[in-house]
Amino acid sequence: MDPLVLQRLNAARAGRKAAVLVTDLGDGGNRLVLEGETATDALGTEIAARLRSGKSGLFEVEGQSIFLNVHLPPPRIVVIGAVHISQALYPMAALAGYDLSIIDPRTAFATPERFEGADLSADWPEDALKVRPLDAYTAVVAVTHDPKIDDHPIAEALKAGCFYIGALGSRKTHAKRVERLKAEGFGDGDIARISAPIGLDIGASSPAEIAVAILADIIQAFRRRDLKETGTALA
């Protein structure tokens, strides 16, 4: 592999950015395409599709055999609130291949006994997210019902372009949340990205069922996420 290509790939991994290593099997040449650099030609369309699926593989175009090696940052879920829903969601997320961390400053809820083995933080979200910032490969699930805890990470998720943002609460609760977000300068387009009431509408009622609905919503959002398609910049 070209050392410059390897350098760019390592930088993409460190920055949690998706990339595809494009290798011409005819001459062995390779180049790197970062997410957002795909074009609208046949190869660019194929790269965009593989960025969505995360699957590497062979692609034939104009008589060339090209191998597309996809490198996606591992998707993760940040749950705001160490509640019963979080207890059910944690093992489900692991089975689906998602890293999950839980943030809740309420020490009575955020205990190792309730979340054995989980990545658990009893800090305020404002502090916890400084240590491990949100990004486009993160889903944020806000389930405390407390604006003092939920509002900041929701706002940060909108700014970071998280692929999923969900918030627990009734439509009336969300309407008040919308008012607060608009007061902070967020527009209708931003706020429309929030899944509220949270999760797919499957009629869930118990904490476990709500967790299923949330995880299904997250998986759907991840697999159908929009990828920016601009001019190709292959190097």
C-alpha positions as CSV (number, residue, x, y, z in Angstrom):
1,M,0.0,0.0,0.0
2,D,1.2,3.5,-0.8
3,P,2.5,5.0,2.4
4,L,0.5,8.2,1.9
5,V,-2.7,6.2,1.4
6,L,-1.9,4.3,4.6
7,Q,-1.3,7.6,6.4
8,R,-4.7,8.9,5.3
9,L,-6.4,5.7,6.3
10,N,-4.9,5.7,9.8
11,A,-5.9,9.4,10.2
12,A,-9.5,8.5,9.1
13,R,-9.6,5.7,11.7
14,A,-8.3,7.9,14.4
15,G,-10.9,10.5,13.6
16,R,-13.7,8.0,13.4
17,K,-14.3,8.8,9.7
18,A,-15.5,6.2,7.2
19,A,-13.3,5.4,4.2
20,V,-13.0,2.9,1.4
21,L,-9.7,1.6,0.1
22,V,-10.0,1.2,-3.6
23,T,-7.6,-1.4,-5.1
24,D,-7.2,-2.0,-8.9
25,L,-6.6,-5.8,-9.1
26,G,-5.0,-5.3,-12.5
27,D,-2.1,-3.1,-11.6
28,G,-2.3,-3.2,-7.8
29,G,-2.7,0.5,-7.5
30,N,-4.8,1.8,-4.6
31,R,-6.4,5.0,-3.5
32,L,-8.6,6.1,-0.6
33,V,-12.0,7.6,-0.7
34,L,-13.3,9.2,2.4
35,E,-17.0,9.5,3.1
36,G,-18.3,12.6,1.4
37,E,-15.9,12.3,-1.5
38,T,-18.0,9.9,-3.6
39,A,-19.1,10.9,-7.1
40,T,-22.2,10.1,-9.1
41,D,-20.5,7.7,-11.6
42,A,-20.8,4.0,-11.4
43,L,-17.8,3.6,-9.0
44,G,-18.9,6.4,-6.8
45,T,-22.4,5.0,-6.5
46,E,-21.0,1.6,-5.6
47,I,-18.7,3.1,-3.0
48,A,-21.7,5.1,-1.5
49,A,-23.7,1.9,-1.3
50,R,-20.9,0.0,0.4
51,L,-20.4,2.8,2.9
52,R,-24.1,2.3,3.9
53,S,-23.8,-1.5,4.1
54,G,-20.3,-1.7,5.6
55,K,-19.5,-4.6,3.3
56,S,-16.3,-5.0,1.4
57,G,-16.1,-6.8,-2.0
58,L,-15.3,-7.0,-5.6
59,F,-16.7,-4.6,-8.2
60,E,-16.4,-4.8,-12.0
61,V,-16.5,-1.5,-13.9
62,E,-15.4,-0.7,-17.5
63,G,-13.4,-4.0,-17.7
64,Q,-11.6,-3.4,-14.5
65,S,-11.7,-5.6,-11.4
66,I,-11.7,-3.4,-8.3
67,F,-11.7,-4.5,-4.7
68,L,-13.4,-2.1,-2.3
69,N,-12.3,-2.5,1.3
70,V,-14.7,-0.6,3.6
71,H,-13.5,0.9,6.9
72,L,-16.4,2.1,9.1
73,P,-16.0,3.5,12.6
74,P,-17.7,1.1,15.0
75,P,-21.2,2.6,15.6
76,R,-21.9,3.4,19.2
77,I,-24.9,4.3,21.4
78,V,-24.7,6.9,24.1
79,V,-27.6,6.6,26.5
80,I,-28.5,9.5,28.7
81,G,-30.2,8.1,31.7
82,A,-29.6,4.9,33.8
83,V,-33.2,3.8,33.8
84,H,-35.0,0.5,33.3
85,I,-35.1,1.0,29.5
86,S,-31.3,1.4,29.6
87,Q,-30.9,-1.8,31.5
88,A,-32.8,-3.7,28.8
89,L,-31.1,-1.9,25.9
90,Y,-27.6,-2.5,27.1
91,P,-27.4,-6.3,26.4
92,M,-29.6,-6.0,23.2
93,A,-27.2,-3.4,21.8
94,A,-24.2,-5.7,22.4
95,L,-25.9,-8.5,20.6
96,A,-26.5,-6.2,17.6
97,G,-22.8,-5.2,17.5
98,Y,-23.1,-1.7,19.1
99,D,-20.9,-0.3,21.8
100,L,-23.0,1.3,24.4
101,S,-22.2,3.8,27.1
102,I,-24.5,5.2,29.8
103,I,-24.3,8.7,31.3
104,D,-26.4,9.7,34.3
105,P,-25.3,12.1,37.1
106,R,-27.9,10.7,39.4
107,T,-25.7,8.3,41.5
108,A,-28.7,6.4,42.8
109,F,-29.4,5.2,39.3
110,A,-25.9,5.0,37.8
111,T,-24.6,2.1,39.9
112,P,-22.4,-0.8,38.8
113,E,-24.9,-3.2,40.5
114,R,-27.6,-2.1,38.1
115,F,-25.3,-2.1,35.0
116,E,-22.8,-4.8,35.5
117,G,-20.0,-4.6,33.0
118,A,-21.4,-1.5,31.3
119,D,-19.5,1.6,30.3
120,L,-21.1,3.8,32.9
121,S,-20.5,7.4,33.8
122,A,-22.0,9.2,36.8
123,D,-20.8,12.6,35.5
124,W,-23.1,15.3,34.0
125,P,-23.3,14.9,30.2
126,E,-21.6,18.3,29.7
127,D,-18.5,16.8,31.4
128,A,-18.7,13.2,30.1
129,L,-19.0,14.3,26.4
130,K,-15.9,16.5,26.6
131,V,-13.9,13.3,27.3
132,R,-15.5,11.3,24.5
133,P,-17.3,13.7,22.0
134,L,-20.2,12.7,19.9
135,D,-19.8,12.1,16.1
136,A,-21.6,11.0,13.0
137,Y,-21.3,7.3,14.0
138,T,-23.0,7.8,17.3
139,A,-26.6,7.4,18.3
140,V,-27.9,9.4,21.3
141,V,-30.8,8.1,23.4
142,A,-32.1,10.5,26.0
143,V,-34.4,8.8,28.4
144,T,-34.3,10.7,31.8
145,H,-37.3,12.9,31.3
146,D,-35.3,15.7,32.9
147,P,-34.5,18.7,30.6
148,K,-31.5,19.6,32.9
149,I,-29.9,16.2,31.9
150,D,-31.3,15.5,28.4
151,D,-31.2,18.9,26.7
152,H,-27.5,19.4,26.5
153,P,-26.6,16.0,24.9
154,I,-29.5,16.4,22.4
155,A,-28.2,19.8,21.4
156,E,-24.7,18.4,21.1
157,A,-25.9,15.5,19.0
158,L,-27.6,17.9,16.6
159,K,-24.4,19.9,16.3
160,A,-22.3,16.7,15.8
161,G,-24.5,15.2,13.1
162,C,-25.2,12.0,15.1
163,F,-26.9,9.4,12.8
164,Y,-29.7,9.0,15.4
165,I,-31.1,11.2,18.1
166,G,-34.0,9.9,20.2
167,A,-35.8,11.4,23.2
168,L,-38.3,9.8,25.5
169,G,-41.5,11.7,26.4
170,S,-45.0,12.4,25.2
171,R,-45.8,14.8,22.4
172,K,-46.5,17.5,24.9
173,T,-43.1,16.9,26.5
174,H,-41.5,17.1,23.1
175,A,-43.3,20.3,22.2
176,K,-41.7,22.0,25.3
177,R,-38.4,20.5,24.2
178,V,-38.8,22.0,20.8
179,E,-39.4,25.4,22.3
180,R,-36.2,25.2,24.3
181,L,-34.2,24.0,21.3
182,K,-35.5,26.8,19.1
183,A,-34.6,29.3,21.8
184,E,-31.0,28.0,21.4
185,G,-31.1,28.7,17.7
186,F,-32.0,25.3,16.2
187,G,-34.3,25.3,13.2
188,D,-37.2,23.1,12.2
189,G,-34.9,21.0,10.0
190,D,-32.6,20.3,12.9
191,I,-35.4,19.4,15.3
192,A,-37.1,17.1,12.8
193,R,-34.1,14.8,13.1
194,I,-35.1,13.9,16.7
195,S,-37.1,10.7,17.0
196,A,-39.7,11.7,19.6
197,P,-41.6,9.9,20.9
198,I,-38.5,7.6,20.8
199,G,-38.3,4.4,18.9
200,L,-40.4,2.7,16.1
201,D,-44.1,2.7,16.7
202,I,-44.7,-0.9,17.5
203,G,-47.0,-0.4,20.4
204,A,-44.3,-1.0,23.0
205,S,-45.2,-0.5,26.6
206,S,-42.8,-2.3,28.9
207,P,-39.1,-1.2,29.3
208,A,-37.9,-4.2,27.4
209,E,-40.3,-3.6,24.5
210,I,-39.4,0.1,24.4
211,A,-35.7,-0.9,24.2
212,V,-36.5,-3.2,21.3
213,A,-38.3,-0.3,19.5
214,I,-35.4,2.1,20.2
215,L,-32.7,-0.4,18.9
216,A,-34.8,-1.1,15.8
217,D,-35.1,2.6,15.2
218,I,-31.3,3.0,15.6
219,I,-30.5,0.1,13.2
220,Q,-32.9,1.5,10.6
221,A,-31.3,5.0,10.9
222,F,-27.8,3.6,10.6
223,R,-28.5,1.5,7.5
224,R,-30.5,4.3,5.8
225,R,-28.3,7.2,6.8
226,D,-27.7,9.8,4.1
227,L,-24.2,10.1,2.8
228,K,-23.0,13.4,1.2
229,E,-22.1,13.0,-2.4
230,T,-19.8,15.6,-3.8
231,G,-17.0,15.6,-6.3
232,T,-14.7,12.6,-6.2
233,A,-11.3,13.3,-4.6
234,L,-9.3,10.1,-4.9
235,A,-5.8,10.0,-3.7
